[in-house]
Amino acid sequence: MPTRKMEFDDSDLASRLFGPRNAHLDLLAEKAGVRIDTRGSHVIVHGEDENGVDLAANVLRQLYGMLQAGRKVHPQDVDCACRILMKDPAANVRSVFEDTVYAVSPRKTIAPKTLTQREYLDAIRHNDLVFAIGPAGTGKTYMAVAMAAAALAKREVKRIVLTRPAVEAGEKLGFLPGDLVEKVNPYLRPLYDALHDMMDFERVQELMTAGIIEVAPLAFMRGRTLNDAFVILDEAQNTTPEQMKMFLTRLGFGSQAVVTGDVTQIDLPSRQVSGLVQAVDILEAVQGIGTVRFHETDVIRHPLVGRIVQAYDRHEAAGNGGRRRDGHVSPLEQDSETLGEKA
């Protein structure tokens, strides 16, 4: 059985590395598929797969180096270090974590958590237009908003424009209360959430009142030219080709744009072509345009959420609904069947 023995010379730093009641080690063991035993500041990593053992040892070594440099280690750092080193065992985890995008406060900074996120930031830094494609939870919108906030703070742009299409995904806008702006506000909520996570609520309201930050449905972009602006189009998979062309031609001097979307979650009518899919096909080779693709392995979740998703996946693989492979029907499903018979 492959085994790695490690000794950390600073017992206090080793205790921080291991986490409260060895919580960091437990998480690492789960992620790498190994067993980790400790005695004082000594660690023994062993498992069936040599790659998993090497991964766990690499994570411990690099996180310990971060602690020696004065940086704290949190549970999410263990998870993110695993992701980074799974993808590239030669990667420098500390250099990825220290690529600060935006400082929310002296104690909170926004930095990439995966190699793809770092690639994404580099693409935004070096291109006027970037397409970010991938599943939810990969940080596409959040990191773009952080880059926009940083550009505004450095006076590289004069305003931020956040927009997304208001596509009716099973609901009808006409049934929602209020005027048009109030009707589309629920569609814009994720953009507000990202902003409020980076700035005080009062500061966001102040900037919005002054027109420095604008959050609006895509339809409000028609006929405008956006100069000196950082523009983000979210949920772009739900744009039509005409809407996408309209948006891309709004870009003015001194501006840059980020377009995000998940091409597996298109809510357009079945025969309607997605403007995002078409735009990437047409523009991917154009100079000054970058394209970054995120994958399921880039999804950042709370460890418990990851276990919940895995449990549901196993449940679905075993059978459908509440029915087990042995034909047993759950009480909830029995109730629903009884109600169906009564109806």
Secondary structure, 3 states (H helix, E strand, C coil): CCEEEEECCCHHHHHHHHCHHHHHHHHHHHHHCCEEEEECCEEEEECCCHHHHHHHHHHHHHHHHHHHCCCCCCHHHHHHHHHHHHHCCCCCHHHHHCCCCEEEECCEEECCCCHHHHHHHHHHHHCCEEEEECCCCCCHHHHHHHHHHHHHHCCCCCEEEEEECCCCCCCCHHHCCCCHHHHHHHHHHHHHHHHHHHCCHHHHHHHHHCCCEEEEEHHHHCCCCECCEEEEECCHHHCCHHHHHHHHCCECCCCEEEEEECCCCCCCCCCCCCHHHHHHHHHCCCCCEEEEECCHHHCCCCHHHHHHHHHHHHHHHHCCCCECCCCCECHHHHHHHHHHHHC
